[in-house]
C-alpha cells in the first residue's frame, strides 16, 4: 500500500503511484430543488403585492362607479296617492289650534312661581289659560320628569299632540273628566318650555305626512 493511500481505503481506491481514484462530488439535487421552490415563492409574493397596489390605487374609482351605479339602480319613490294626501290633510285639519285648547298649569315642584311663568309663556304662544296654581295632592312633589299632560280620553287625539310640541318628554294620562281643558302638571326636572321657534316648527310639522323612504 502506498503511503498516499488514506487509512482504511484499499481496493480500487488504493493509490499505487501510477493512478488516482476518481472521487465524485456529491450531487446537489436537494439544493437545486430548494432554490427552485424559493424562486417560486418570491415570484408569487411579487405578483400578490402588485395586485394589492392595483387595488389600492384603483379602488376609489371602482367604489365610485359602484356607488353611482347603485344610485341609478334605485327606483324612485312613488308619489303619495290622492287618498293618502287627503287623509293627511284631514288629520291636520282635525287638530285643534292652540287658541282652542284651554290649559290648566299646575306646579308639582317645590319652586315657587313656576306655574305662573309657564302659563304666561303659553299665553304668548296662543294657548288659552285656565287655572294656575299648585298641583293637587295626588301629584304634588310626586311627578318625575318634565311633567304630565292630563285630560279626557279625547285629548289624546289632538290636544295632547299640540300642547306636547311646547314641552318634550311630558307623559300623557287621561282621567274621567268630560270637559275639553287639559292640565299641564310641571315635574321635578322641568326648567322651561321648549324655545318658541323650536316649538313653532314642531307645531307646523303636525299632520304633514313624512316622505316615503327611497327603495333600492
C-alpha positions as CSV (number, residue, x, y, z in Angstrom):
1,X,0.0,0.0,0.0
2,X,1.3,3.3,-0.9
3,X,1.9,5.9,1.7
4,X,-0.5,8.2,-0.1
5,X,-3.4,5.8,0.5
6,X,-5.6,7.1,3.3
7,X,-6.0,4.7,6.2
8,X,-9.0,2.3,5.7
9,X,-9.1,2.8,1.9
10,X,-8.0,0.0,-0.2
11,X,-9.0,-1.9,-3.3
12,X,-9.9,0.3,-6.1
13,X,-9.3,3.4,-4.0
14,X,-5.7,2.2,-3.4
15,X,-3.2,4.7,-4.6
16,X,-0.3,2.9,-6.2
17,X,1.5,5.9,-7.5
18,X,0.6,5.5,-11.2
19,X,-3.1,6.3,-11.0
20,X,-5.6,8.1,-8.6
21,X,-9.1,7.1,-7.9
22,X,-11.9,9.3,-9.2
23,X,-13.7,11.0,-6.2
24,X,-17.1,12.1,-7.5
25,X,-18.7,15.2,-6.0
26,X,-22.0,14.5,-4.2
27,X,-25.0,15.5,-6.2
28,X,-26.7,18.8,-5.2
29,X,-30.2,18.0,-6.2
30,X,-31.5,19.0,-2.8
31,X,-30.0,22.4,-3.0
32,X,-31.3,22.9,-6.6
33,X,-34.8,21.9,-5.6
34,X,-34.7,24.3,-2.6
35,X,-33.6,27.1,-4.9
36,X,-36.5,26.5,-7.3
37,X,-39.1,26.5,-4.5
38,X,-37.7,29.7,-3.1
39,X,-37.8,31.3,-6.6
40,X,-41.5,30.3,-7.0
41,X,-42.4,31.7,-3.6
42,X,-40.6,35.0,-4.3
43,X,-42.4,35.4,-7.7
44,X,-45.7,34.6,-6.0
45,X,-45.2,37.3,-3.4
46,X,-44.2,39.8,-6.1
47,X,-47.4,39.1,-8.0
48,X,-49.6,39.4,-4.9
49,X,-48.0,42.7,-4.0
50,X,-48.7,44.0,-7.5
51,X,-52.4,43.1,-7.2
52,X,-52.6,44.8,-3.9
53,X,-51.1,48.0,-5.3
54,X,-53.5,48.0,-8.2
55,X,-56.4,47.7,-5.7
56,X,-55.1,50.5,-3.6
57,X,-54.7,53.0,-6.4
58,X,-57.7,51.9,-8.4
59,X,-60.1,51.0,-5.6
60,X,-61.6,54.5,-5.1
61,X,-62.6,54.8,-8.7
62,X,-64.2,51.4,-8.6
63,X,-66.1,52.3,-5.4
64,X,-67.3,55.5,-7.0
65,X,-68.5,53.6,-10.1
66,X,-70.3,51.0,-7.9
67,X,-71.9,53.8,-5.8
68,X,-73.0,55.7,-8.9
69,X,-74.4,52.5,-10.4
70,X,-76.3,51.8,-7.2
71,X,-77.8,55.3,-7.2
72,X,-79.0,54.8,-10.8
73,X,-80.5,51.4,-9.9
74,X,-82.6,52.8,-7.1
75,X,-86.2,53.1,-8.1
76,X,-87.8,56.5,-7.4
77,X,-90.2,56.6,-4.6
78,X,-93.8,56.6,-5.7
79,X,-95.8,59.8,-5.1
80,X,-98.3,59.7,-2.3
81,X,-101.6,58.6,-3.5
82,X,-104.5,61.1,-3.5
83,X,-106.2,59.2,-0.8
84,X,-103.1,59.3,1.5
85,X,-102.7,63.1,0.8
86,X,-106.4,63.6,1.6
87,X,-106.1,61.6,4.8
88,X,-103.1,63.6,5.9
89,X,-104.9,66.9,5.2
90,X,-107.9,65.7,7.1
91,X,-105.7,64.7,10.1
92,X,-104.1,68.2,10.1
93,X,-107.4,69.9,9.9
94,X,-108.7,67.9,12.8
95,X,-106.0,69.1,15.1
96,X,-107.2,72.0,17.4
97,X,-105.5,75.3,17.2
98,X,-103.6,76.5,20.3
99,X,-106.3,79.1,20.9
100,X,-108.9,76.3,21.1
101,X,-107.0,74.5,23.9
102,X,-107.5,75.6,27.5
103,X,-104.5,74.7,29.6
104,X,-104.5,74.5,33.4
105,X,-101.0,74.9,34.6
106,X,-100.1,73.2,38.0
107,X,-96.7,73.3,39.8
108,X,-95.8,69.9,41.4
109,X,-92.3,71.1,42.3
110,X,-91.0,73.0,45.4
111,X,-90.0,76.0,43.3
112,X,-92.4,78.9,43.6
113,X,-93.8,80.9,40.7
114,X,-93.1,78.2,38.1
115,X,-96.8,77.6,37.2
116,X,-97.4,81.4,36.6
117,X,-94.3,81.9,34.5
118,X,-95.2,78.9,32.3
119,X,-98.8,79.9,31.9
120,X,-97.7,83.4,30.8
121,X,-95.4,81.9,28.2
122,X,-98.1,79.6,26.9
123,X,-100.5,82.5,26.6
124,X,-97.9,84.3,24.5
125,X,-97.8,81.3,22.2
126,X,-101.5,81.4,21.6
127,X,-102.9,79.0,24.2
128,X,-105.9,79.7,26.3
129,X,-105.1,79.6,30.0
130,X,-107.4,78.2,32.7
131,X,-106.4,77.5,36.3
132,X,-102.9,78.3,37.6
133,X,-101.5,77.1,40.9
134,X,-100.0,74.3,42.9
135,X,-100.7,70.7,41.8
136,X,-103.3,68.6,43.6
137,X,-102.1,66.5,46.5
138,X,-102.2,63.4,44.3
139,X,-99.4,64.8,42.1
140,X,-97.7,67.4,44.4
141,X,-94.0,66.6,44.7
142,X,-94.7,63.2,43.0
143,X,-94.1,64.0,39.3
144,X,-90.8,62.9,38.0
145,X,-89.6,64.1,34.6
146,X,-90.6,67.3,32.8
147,X,-94.3,66.9,33.5
148,X,-97.7,65.3,32.8
149,X,-100.4,66.1,30.3
150,X,-103.7,65.2,31.8
151,X,-107.1,65.3,30.2
152,X,-110.1,63.5,28.9
153,X,-109.6,60.4,26.6
154,X,-110.5,62.6,23.6
155,X,-107.5,64.8,24.3
156,X,-105.2,62.1,23.1
157,X,-106.5,62.6,19.5
158,X,-105.4,66.3,19.3
159,X,-104.9,68.5,22.3
160,X,-102.1,66.4,23.8
161,X,-100.2,66.4,20.4
162,X,-100.5,70.2,20.1
163,X,-99.6,71.0,23.7
164,X,-96.8,68.4,23.5
165,X,-94.9,70.4,20.9
166,X,-94.2,73.0,23.6
167,X,-92.6,70.6,26.1
168,X,-90.6,67.5,25.2
169,X,-90.7,64.5,27.5
170,X,-94.1,65.1,29.1
171,X,-96.1,61.9,29.9
172,X,-99.7,61.6,28.9
173,X,-102.5,60.4,31.2
174,X,-106.3,60.5,31.0
175,X,-109.0,60.8,33.6
176,X,-112.8,60.8,33.8
177,X,-113.4,64.5,33.0
178,X,-115.8,65.4,30.3
179,X,-114.5,68.9,29.7
180,X,-112.1,69.8,26.9
181,X,-109.5,71.5,29.1
182,X,-106.0,70.0,29.6
183,X,-103.8,70.0,32.7
184,X,-100.1,70.6,32.4
185,X,-98.5,69.4,35.7
186,X,-94.9,70.5,35.9
187,X,-92.5,67.8,37.1
188,X,-89.2,67.7,39.1
189,X,-86.9,68.1,36.0
190,X,-88.9,70.9,34.4
191,X,-86.9,74.1,33.7
192,X,-88.7,75.9,30.9
193,X,-90.8,75.3,27.9
194,X,-89.0,74.5,24.6
195,X,-87.7,77.5,22.7
196,X,-90.5,79.3,20.9
197,X,-89.0,78.8,17.4
198,X,-88.4,75.1,18.0
199,X,-91.9,74.6,19.3
200,X,-93.4,76.5,16.4
201,X,-91.5,74.3,13.9
202,X,-92.8,71.2,15.7
203,X,-96.3,72.5,15.7
204,X,-96.2,73.3,12.0
205,X,-95.0,69.7,11.3
206,X,-98.0,68.1,12.8
207,X,-100.3,66.4,10.3
208,X,-97.7,66.6,7.5
209,X,-97.0,63.2,6.0
210,X,-93.4,62.0,6.1
211,X,-91.7,61.5,2.7
212,X,-91.7,57.9,1.6
213,X,-88.3,56.2,2.0
214,X,-86.3,55.5,-1.2
215,X,-86.3,51.8,-2.1
216,X,-83.4,50.3,-3.9
